[in-house]
Amino acid sequence: MKEKISVITMGCSKNTVDSERLMAQLKINDFELVDDPNDADSVIINTCGFIDTAKEESINAILEAAELKKGNKVKKVIVAGCLSQRYEFELKNDIPEVDKYFGTEDYKGIIEELGGDLKTELLGERELTSPKHYAYLKISEGCDNPCSFCAIPLIRGAYISIPIEELLEEANSLARKGVKELIIIGQDTTDYGIDIYGKRDLAELLNKLSAIGGIEWIRLLYTYPSHFPDDLIEEIAQNPKVLNYIDMPLQHISDNVLRSMRRGISSRRTKELVRKLKSKIPNLTLRTTFIVGYPTETEKDFNELCEFVKEVQFDRVGVFNYSQEENTTGYELGDPIPGKEKENRRGELMEIQRKISLQKNESLIGRELNVIIDGLEDTYYVGRSVKDAPEVDGEVLIDSKKNNAEIGKIYSTEIIDCNDYDLFAKLLVK
C-alpha cells in the first residue's frame, strides 16, 4: 500500500511553486498525495515567515499537525519553508513533536527523510495545485533590495535568476498540461537576468514565453518601481499575449517613509513612473500594495498616502499593517504606532480604494471583457478578466443557469452588474 502524504502550503504563490515541485517528486517516488491531513500517513507543512499574521497561521498549522501525531492519526510531521529556515532553533524547542525541520527548497532532505530518492533530472516537474489552465512561473529566487521592513533576503538569500532556457522548458511543460495563463512571480521580477546576463532581461523572457503554443495570457506580478526597465514597458504595450496588467508594490509615497524604508526611489520618481506606465500602456490595470503604521509614518505622511491613492485611482490595492521583523534594518526603529491606529489607517485607506473600485466597476457595465473560467461555485461560474490575478483580485461571476461555459476556457463576455470588487457578466455568443 502506498504511503499517503498531505502537503499543506502557507503564504504566497512562490511557496505554492515550491510545494508543487516537492509534490511532483513525491509522486515520482510512488507516494500517494492526499488533500486532507486526516487521511495522511505523513504531513508536510511548507511555512511562511514573512509577517506576524503569516507566522501565526504557519505555527497554528504546525500545532494542528502535531495534535494529529499525538492522537496517532499521522505517523510523521515535517516542517519546511521560510518559517523553519528563519526560526529552526526556536521551533525545535517549542514544538518538539515535529519529526524534522527543513529550510526553503530542501527537496532532497525531505524526500530522503520519507525514504525516497530525489530525481534531480526532474526537478522542473510540478504537480499543479491551481486549476489546470493557469500556473505560476517563478523566475528567480532571493532578493537584493535593502528594504528596511523586509526579512525575505535574510530567509531566501541573494537574488538568483533562473536561466531563460530552464524557464522555457518549464513553461513548455506547463503548456503541454493545458496551462493557458502564465503568472510571472519572484521576489523582484524586474531584476530578472541582472545576475546572469549582466542586464535586466525580463522583456526578452516575456517575448520568448509568448512564442510558446497554447499560452494565451502572461501576467506580471511583483515588479519593483526603482528599476522598471523601459524595454519592459514596450514589451507589455506591444505583445498581445502579455496582459496590460502590472503588479507593482509601492509601499508608500511620502519621502520621509520611503527614505527610511530604503526603497531606492523618491515620491517624485514614483509619480513619474506611474504616469509613464499609464501613458505608454493602453488600458493598463495597475495593482499595488502599501504598508501603514511604519515606525516613522506621521499623520501627515499617512494623509499624503491617502491623497496619492485618490489621485492615481489604482485599479487594485492591498494594504498591510507594519510588522516589526527581527534582524531587519527597520527593527531598531521599534514599533511605536499602536495596533489599533494601524488598523484604523488600514481601514481608512481601504475605504478610499473601495469607492474607487466600485466606480471603476460601474464604468465597465455594458462593456465587453475577455474572461477565463476558473470554476463553478453554487449556481455561478467563477472567472477572472484580464484585469484580475487569482486569489488577490476580484472575480467575474456568470449565472450558470443562463450560460453554459467550460472551465479553463476564455470567453468574450458583457458586464451586466457589479459590486465593490466583483463583476457579473453574461457570455457573448459570436
Buried (B, 14 or more C-beta within 10 A) or exposed (E): EEBBBBBBBBBBBBBBBBBBBBBBBBBBBEBBBBEEBEEBBBBBBBBBBBBEEBBEBBBEBBEBBBEBBEEEBBEBBBBBBBBBBBBBEEBBEEBEEBBBBBBBBBBBBBBEBBEBEBBEEEBBBBBBBBBEBBBBBBBBBBBBBEBBBBBBBBBBBEBBBBEBEEBBEBBBBBBEEBBBBBBBBBBBBBBBBBBBBEEBBBBBBBBBBBEBEEBBBBBBBBBBBBBBBEBBBEBBBEBEBBBBBBBBBBBBBBBBBBBBBBBBBBBEEBBEBBEEBBEEBEEBBBBBBBBBBBBBBEEEBBEBBBEBBEEBEBBBBBBBBBBBBEEBBBBEBEBEBEEEBBEBBBEBBBEBBEEBBBEBBEEBBEEEBBBBBBEEEEEBBBBBBBBBBBEBBBBBBBBBEEBEBEBBEBBEBBBEEBEEBBBBBBBEEE
